[in-house]
Amino acid sequence: MKQIVEEKIENFKNQFHDSDDFASRIFICDQGTIGFVFLKSMSDPILFSQNIYLPIQNYAKTISSDNLINVILKNNVIEKIESKDIIKNILDGKVVVFSDFFNDYISVDITSYPTRTPSEPPTSPVIQGPREGFVEDFKTNMTLIRRRIHSKDLVFETMFVGQITQTKVILTYIDKVADKKVVKHIKNKISKIKINGIVDSYYILSFLEKRPNSLFKQIGNSEKPDVVVSKMLEGKVAIIVDNSPIVLTVPFILMEDMQSSNDYYTNHHYSSVVRFIRMLGLLIAIVAPGFYLALQLFHYNILPLNFLITIADTTQGLPFTPFLEILFIFLLFQILYEVSLRLPSYLGLATSVVGALILGDTGVKAGLISPPGVIITALAKIALYTVPEQQSQITVLQIIFIILGGSLGILGIVCGFIYVVNYLNTLNDFDTPYMAPYAPRIRKDLQDGLIKVPPNDMKSPPSSFAGPINKEGK
């Protein structure tokens, strides 16, 4: 009868194409032969020996189909599975146990693989408040959320995406707060994803967005459990993707990126001032280079005389036109930014600082670029990081407004700004206005808008997200 078990093991080995991490064991007792199959890269061989093989060996003389489960159950989480689920369980890092004297297949969970310890995310540092961050392991991320929401209404729903990778995608929400229509809509979109593999949460962004070709961000994201939990308490749905430390949240509104986790751990007056500064920084980042170019080319008569003289003196003799000069400086800063991202950390800072100082100063002295152009472009680049979550969108908008300012002047800037605001007002994904709570104006939600009220005044979830509790609070 040993041959039956060996044939099954050989069949599983062939299905895994003789992969080096495929492992199998055979145990022979008086009743018959027991087989074990698992992946060494996903399961701990030491746990296998201690929790499965040795207990069975100790019961070798008395083991039977009835007490085999009881022997393993003492130290492990097990379940009976069907033959069609064997491969899936092996890929999940579980040990599958079978025998020639009973027909059941038993899955034993001794999954073990390297995981990163939760630490403060490099993209979301805080002065005060929690410093934990999500990691690449979905179980750890689920635990970080469960620790903060001690409620039976917290729901986790697992889906598998990717025809080859079969990546776990976990939807999590609070049943009494989230809108069931939104949850159903998200599940339908994820179930329709047809792609070979999902490597990171960003792979599913375009499948969830209502306008995947739009420039503007339509799905929220965060590396911090406290931020994700606070969004879930507002009625949003979080999406955890295995192997990614970025957790997505939907629905998303523009106001979310004007907020920071630091706002909720400091004085509310200070938070309100900082939010206005972020909004001002966002406007400066978008229009400053284009506006400066428009003034220099078309509307120099409205500039103060002393400043106009300074610009005339510094731009005299430059080989570039004002339009090409701003584009050149913009390109220079963007190259330095890309270089600093990809160089090792001990070289990146030195390269970006030295490169900016040397290239900028040398360029001015060599008569290639002007000091006002460098200052305006640098100001726009620095202001961009008041809202770092919008960095990619703002960079594209900067180029668009430079072209508008250089070709149509202030009229082009104003028309472009009106078009952008109007376009943002048309975005409405998952029945949530993108510009809420200001367009449309939702009075109740203004308590956590640009002006933040004290926490004791925010007693109910926002009405922008139409969950059951939210509707009651309208």
C-alpha positions, 0 to 999 in steps of 0.5 A: 500500500506504500505505493499508493502514497508514493504515487501521490507524492510523485504526482504532486512533485510533477505538478510543481515541476521538480522545484527544489523547494518541494519537500515530501516525507513518508511515515510507515506504521502498523496501519499503513503509510502516511505521506506529507507534502509541503514547500520548504520555502514557505513552511518551517521544517523544524516546526514540521518535525516538532509539531507533526512528525514526532507526535505521530511517531510517538503514537506509531503503534496506536495511530488510526484514522480516528486519532490521527487528527487528534494527535496533530490537533494538539499543537496545530491549526488543521482542517480537512480539505478536498483533493482540488484544494491540495495545491492551493494549500501547499502554495499557502505554506501549509503541510498536506497530510494523507494516507492509504488507510483513510480518505481524508486530506488534512491541511496543517498550518505551520507557515513560516517565512521572513517578514519585516518588523512593523516600523515607522514608514519613511513616507509618513513620519510623525512628531507625535502619535503611533509609529507603527507601519504596515509591512509586506505580510498580509497577516501582520497588516490584518493584526495591526488593524484588528488591534485598533478595532475591537469590534465584531463588526470588523470584517475581512474578506479574502479574494485571489487576484492574478492568474499566475500569482494568485495574490491575496487581496483582502477587503476590510471594513466596518459592517455598520459604518461602510456602505454595502453598495460600495463594498459590493461595487469594489468586490465586483471590480476586483473579481473582474481583474484579469491579469497574470500577476499582482506584485503590489497594491498599485497594480490594482489601482487602475482597475478600481478607478472610474477614470483610469486615464485621469491625471488625478489620484482617485484611490487613497493609500497609506502605510500607517494603520492609525490612518487607515483605521480612522478612514474606516471609521469614516465609512471607507473600505480598506484593501490589503494586498499581500506583499505590499505595505501600501493599503488602499482606501476607497472612496477618496476625496481630495481633502484627504491629502490636505490632512496629515496624521500629525493634525490629529495629535496636535492642537486643532488651531495649529492644524488649521493653520498648517492645512491652509499653508498646505493649500497655499503650497499646492497653489504655489507649486502648480502656478508659480513657474507659469505665472512668473513666465507670464509676467515676464513675457506678457505682463511685465508692466504690472511688475514693480519697477525695481523687480523689473529692473532686476529681472532685466539685468539678470536675464540680459545676455542669456542664450535661452528665451524665458520659456526655454530657461524655465523649462531648462531649470525645471528639467535640471531640478527634476533630474536631480530629484530622480538621481537622489531617489535612485542613488544609495542613501549615503550618496543621494543627499550629498548628490542632491545638495551639491548638485543643486548648489554647484549646478545652480550657482555655476549656471548663473555665473556662466550666464546660462540661467537667471537667479529669479528663474532658479528661485521661482522654480526651486520655490515651486519644487519645494512647495510641492512637498507640502502635499507629497501624496500629490507629487506626481500629479502636481509635477505634470500640472507644473509643466502644463501651466508653464506651457499655458503661461508661456504661450497665453499669459495670465489668461492661459493660467486662469483658464487652465485653473478654471478647467482643472477645478471644473474637472475635479468637480465632475469626479464622483467615484463610488457616489462620493464627490471628489471635492467634498465637503466644499463642492457640494457644500456639506456643512456637517463635514466642514468640521474636519475641512481646512478648518479643524474643530476640536475632537470632542466636536467631531462625534459622528462620521462624515456624511460624504460617505453614505454608510448606514451610520453616516446617513443617520448622522445627516 
